[in-house]
Amino acid sequence: MSKSGPDTTGLSTVGDEARPALSPGADALRNHERDYDALAERLARRGQHPETVVEAVRRFAVAVPSWALGTGGTRFGRFPGPGEPRTLAEKLEDAAVVHRLTGGAPRVSLHLPWDEPPDPAALRQQAAELGLGFDAVNSNTFQDQPSQPLSYKLGSFSHPDAAVRRQAVAHHLHVIEVGQALGAEAITVWLADGSNYPGQMSLRKSFDRVLDCLRDVYAALPAGWRLFTEHKPYEPAFYATVVQDWGSSLLLAQTLGERAQCLVDLGHHLPNTNVELVVARLLGAGKLGGFHFNDSKYGDDDLTAGSIKPYGLFLIFHELVLAERERLTGFRPAYMIDQSHNIKDPIEDLLQTVDQLQLAYAKAQLVDHAALAAYQESGDVLLAERALKDAFETDARPLVAEARRRGGAALDPVLAFRASGYRARVAAQRTGGTYVPPRSL
């Protein structure tokens, strides 16, 4: 077994006392090596190369959302935990821990104005010192802000009042300006615009107004930037959401231009929607921009990725790996987590999610694509399905752990985090401050 790369998981984000290297114990490392070697032998008998998968997992990266580093909540309440970040700087410190332990979360995605940086240049410098960069910035016109002169109660881009629409566009231009200062290269636009009752809004005019406003935002994109349109079937609008489904999102993106693409939030679909089919359609149209990863049982539950529908997550990654292998034109997805950590420790939940994404990606790499294609062409339904199940049911955890180990991350990020004592330290350091959570829908 290869033993290249360091085996430490030192947390170096909050003072010198957080710097001790957390190497796995000798027994844990020895057990990992045995598991890896056993799996490598099994894969070799199948004509597969574990090293290829390990290196692919090392390249996989997902962004951490700044708003998910504190405890989430619902309209029923919120249950805060110790050591929550009080400032954006402290959120970056926590995000750096997630990346340090997983090796797969090198970027942070900001939501404005929830996490409005007072000094974007200084924040970018702090992030760089922590080994982080910035992913797509996210706008917010689904809530009224204290300093906002006009209300979004009846919509933003779709509002019948042109002054409200201009205000919403101005906000998006500001988000782009901040994102540019941070080094981001995309803006994600999710709109709550819609109606709760028939007759409340014009179904056609509302969509036309959204498109007109998006044209203004698209025209302001800096060179190299992309605009992601995000759909959602309901909530907070329960009768008709303007950008309700992937077809509406695709229509907007195709109308706007080449640099507009669609973003898929795994919780933004009606129950039993075939999300991997949506992904395949957007890939075929060259309009898949990225993902917000989470999981759900009933709706937009924002649960830990892979906790409810792990096979569905694997099937989505199967489509993505196929696109990688085929080198589809314009395939450059932006991966991001979008979860609400209501009862789990936010850092632990993010560690668990990154691990699950790495695992689903590794399993998708194990699909025998040549055999699968042959079964599909010959109409062998059973063996075609089994080609996918063989990969999904393979315990790829040793491959993921090895990928992390080679990058200096943790074999088991959650256990390494607990052993580090990080939460207890920041709980002691951050007492006396006030955490102001974003207002949930």
Secondary structure, DSSP 8 states (H G I E B T S, - for coil): ----S-------SSSGGG-------HHHHHHHHHHHHHHHHHHHHTT--HHHHHHHHHH---EEEGGGGS---BTTB----TT---SHHHHHHHHHHHHHHHS---EEE-BTTTT--S-HHHHHHHHHHTT-EE--EE---SS--TT-SS--TT-STT-SSHHHHHHHHHHHHHHHHHHHHHT--EEEEE---EESSTTSS-HHHHHHHHHHHHHHHHHT--TT-EEEEE--SSSS-SSEETT-SHHHHHHHHHHH-TTEEEEEETTSS-TT--HHHHHHHHHHTT-EEEEEE-B-SSSS--B-TTSS-HHHHHHHHHHHHHHHHHT-TT---EEEE----SSS-HHHHHHHHHHHHHHHHHHHHTS-HHHHHHHHHHT-HHHHHHHHHHHHTS--HHHHHHHHHHTT--SSHHHHHHHHTHHHHHHHHTTT---------
